[in-house]
Amino acid sequence: MIAAISACKNTKVGVMLLGIILVAGCTSVSLRHPETGEIVRCGPYLGDPSPDHSARLLKRGCIEEYGRQGYKPVME
């Protein structure tokens, strides 16, 4: 995990990747847009929280897509 972060030259990307890694194991993840305050949720997906690879990929893709739009993970 540290190698992935140190490989990132952009600190924001490194912090975002760390957040994704930390929250990807949860059943669902809430994200909030800092400017609008809008909250969105990624998951749960069929197969969650089992180690189903496709469910993890769907959740990771959801988190990454909202992250590109400025959303940040919210601790519940």
C-alpha positions as CSV (number, residue, x, y, z in Angstrom):
1,M,0.0,0.0,0.0
2,I,2.8,2.4,0.9
3,A,4.6,1.6,-2.4
4,A,1.4,2.5,-4.3
5,I,1.2,5.9,-2.5
6,S,4.9,6.7,-2.9
7,A,4.7,5.9,-6.6
8,C,2.1,8.7,-7.0
9,K,3.7,12.0,-7.7
10,N,0.5,13.8,-7.0
11,T,-0.3,13.9,-3.3
12,K,-4.1,14.2,-3.8
13,V,-4.1,11.1,-5.9
14,G,-2.1,9.2,-3.3
15,V,-4.5,10.3,-0.5
16,M,-7.5,9.4,-2.7
17,L,-6.0,5.9,-3.4
18,L,-5.4,5.4,0.3
19,G,-9.0,6.3,1.0
20,I,-10.2,3.9,-1.7
21,I,-8.1,1.1,-0.3
22,L,-9.3,1.7,3.3
23,V,-13.0,1.9,2.4
24,A,-13.3,-0.7,-0.3
25,G,-13.7,-3.5,2.2
26,C,-16.9,-2.0,3.7
27,T,-20.3,-3.2,2.6
28,S,-21.2,0.3,1.2
29,V,-19.3,3.6,1.1
30,S,-20.8,7.1,1.4
31,L,-19.1,10.0,-0.4
32,R,-19.8,13.7,0.0
33,H,-19.1,16.5,-2.4
34,P,-17.3,19.3,-0.4
35,E,-18.9,22.2,-2.4
36,T,-22.5,21.0,-2.8
37,G,-22.8,18.8,0.3
38,E,-24.5,16.1,-1.8
39,I,-24.0,12.6,-0.4
40,V,-23.9,9.5,-2.7
41,R,-23.5,5.8,-1.8
42,C,-21.5,3.1,-3.6
43,G,-22.8,-0.4,-2.8
44,P,-23.8,-2.8,-1.5
45,Y,-23.4,-5.0,-4.5
46,L,-24.4,-8.6,-5.0
47,G,-21.7,-10.6,-3.4
48,D,-20.8,-8.0,-0.8
49,P,-19.1,-8.4,1.6
50,S,-17.8,-11.8,0.4
51,P,-14.5,-11.8,-1.4
52,D,-16.3,-11.7,-4.8
53,H,-14.0,-10.0,-7.2
54,S,-16.7,-8.5,-9.4
55,A,-18.4,-6.8,-6.5
56,R,-15.2,-5.3,-5.3
57,L,-14.5,-4.0,-8.9
58,L,-18.0,-2.5,-9.1
59,K,-17.5,-0.7,-5.8
60,R,-14.0,0.5,-6.6
61,G,-15.2,1.8,-10.0
62,C,-18.0,3.7,-8.3
63,I,-15.7,5.2,-5.7
64,E,-13.1,6.2,-8.4
65,E,-15.8,7.8,-10.6
66,Y,-17.2,9.9,-7.9
67,G,-13.7,10.7,-6.7
68,R,-12.9,12.2,-10.1
69,Q,-15.9,14.4,-9.6
70,G,-14.6,15.7,-6.3
71,Y,-16.5,13.5,-3.9
72,K,-14.6,12.4,-0.7
73,P,-15.3,9.3,1.5
74,V,-17.4,10.1,4.6
75,M,-16.8,8.2,7.8
76,E,-20.1,6.7,9.0
